Amino acid sequence: MQINELRIGNYLGKRINSHNQHEHIKEKYLQVTGKFISDCCEYPTLLEHHPPIPLTEKLLKMTNLQKEILWNSFSFIDGMVKYYIDINKERFQNKYSCEVIATYGDIQLAIATVKYFHELQNLIHSLTGQELTIKE
């Protein structure tokens, strides 16, 4: 599986409607449960009608990731490897995505660039077998 593919358990934004093409997410995230996704009071819609959720600091604060004081980042640990999600987009001259950096002792290696929340979910699931969820 590629990290940019959708799988059951991924989160997406509210359905894009014809009135406002830029209305991504207000305070609601929808979780993929199959080929269709169901918004509480609406008819089920195809996954393609729901936008991916951009990674933001506000969104990452709503997860079980550890906020790091030293760097402008969030982290998670798997065994002896610590992974950082670097949200300082100016550091990498890329304002649309975040770098995921693996550290082991003094060794640091950028292992992925992620732009959307479902990509980070898939990467963390592939590395650790754990689900990254949003606390509502």
HELIX and SHEET records of a PDB file:
HELIX    1   1 LEU A   47  HIS A   49  5                                   3    
HELIX    2   2 GLU A   57  LYS A   61  1                                   5    
HELIX    3   3 LYS A   89  PHE A   92  5                                   4    
HELIX    4   4 PHE A  117  THR A  128  1                                  12    
SHEET    1   A 2 TYR A  11  LEU A  12  0                                        
SHEET    2   A 2 LEU A  30  GLN A  31 -1                                        
SHEET    1   B 2 PHE A  36  ILE A  37  0                                        
SHEET    2   B 2 THR A  45  LEU A  46 -1                                        
SHEET    1   C 5 GLN A  66  GLU A  68  0                                        
SHEET    2   C 5 SER A  73  ASP A  78 -1                                        
SHEET    3   C 5 VAL A  81  ASP A  86 -1                                        
SHEET    4   C 5 CYS A  98  TYR A 104 -1                                        
SHEET    5   C 5 ILE A 107  VAL A 114 -1                                        
END                                                                             
